[in-house]
C-alpha cells in the first residue's frame, strides 16, 4: 500500500508542478495531495517536499494560513487570462467553445480570489 501511495504522490507532485505553468491545472490541491500521500507513505519524500526551497513554503503557508500570497494571485490570474483569452480568440473556432474558455477563466479567478491574501 505504501508503494501505491508513493506512486500516487509522485504523480500528484508532477501534475502540481505542471500546473504551475498550465493555468487550468490546479497547483495547490495537487501539491497538498502529494504532501498528504507522502506523509502516509514515504517520510523521506515528505521531508524533501516540505523542505524544498520553492514548494515547501508554498505548501506550509497554505496549510497554516489558508491564504495565497498577493504575488502568486497576480501571476496566476494574469497567466490564466492571457492563456484562455488567447485560446478563446485564436484557437476556438466555435462561439460555444469561446464562452467555455471565458467561463473557466471566470470560475478559476473567483476561486483564487476567494482565498485570503497572505501578506
N, C-alpha and C positions, 0 to 999 in steps of 0.2 A: 504494500500500500504506500509506503514511503517513496518508493521509486516512482509510482504513478503521480503522487503529489508533487514530487520534484520536477518531473517532466511537464506537468501542467503549469507549475510555477515558472519554468523556463519559457514555455510558450506564452504565458501571460506577460512575462517580462519583455520578451521580444516584441509582442504586439504593442505593449505600452511604449516601448522606445520608438517603434514605427509611428505610433500615434502622436508623437511629438512633432512629426513632420507632415502627417496627414490630418487635416483639420476635423474630419468627421469621426475618426477612430478615437475613442476616449482614452486619454492617457492615465488620468488619476485612478479610475476604478481598476484598470488593468495592473497598475503598479501596486495598488493596495491588495489586490487579489494575489499577486506574486508574493508580496511580503507575508500574507496570511498562509499561503501554501508552504512557503519556505519555513515559516515558524513551526509548522506541524511536521515538516519532513526533513529539513536539512539545515542544521544550525550554522554551518559554515557559509552557505549561500545567503541565509537571512542576515548574518553579521556583515557579509560583504555588501549586500544591498543597502542595509541601513547605514553603513559607514561610507558608502560611495559618495564622492565629493559633489556630484550633481543630483543624483536620485535620492540619496539618504535624507538631506534636508527637506526636499520636496515632500517626501512621504511623511516625515516626522512632523513638519509644520501642519500638514493637512490633518493628521491624526490628533494632534494636540489642540489646534485652534479651529478646525473645520472652516478654514479660510484659505484663500488663494492670494498670493502677492499681487499687487497692482500691476507690476511689470508683466507678470505671466498672463494676467487677464487681458491686458492691452495687446500683447503679442498674439495670444490665442484668438481673440476676436478679430483682430486685423487679418491674420492669416486665413482664418475661416472665411471671412467675407471676400477677401481677394480671390481665393481659390474657387469658392462657389459662385461668385459673380462671373468669373472667367468661364466657368463651366456653363452657367446659365446663358451667357451671351454668345460664346464661341463654339461650344460643344453640343449643347442640347438643340435638337432640331425641332422638337415639338413643344408647344406652349405649356402643356401639362408637365413636362419634364422640367422646364424652366421654373414653373411655380413650385415644383417639388424641391428643387435646389434652394430656392428662396425660403420655403417653409422650414427646411432643415437648418439653414443658417439662422433663421429667427429663433427656432426652438433651442438650438445649442447656445445661442447668445443669451437667451433668457435663463437657461440652466446655469451657465457660467456666472452671470450677474447675480443669481440667487444666493451665491455663497458670499460670506463676509469677505472684506478686503483685508489682507494681512499687511500691517504697516511696519 
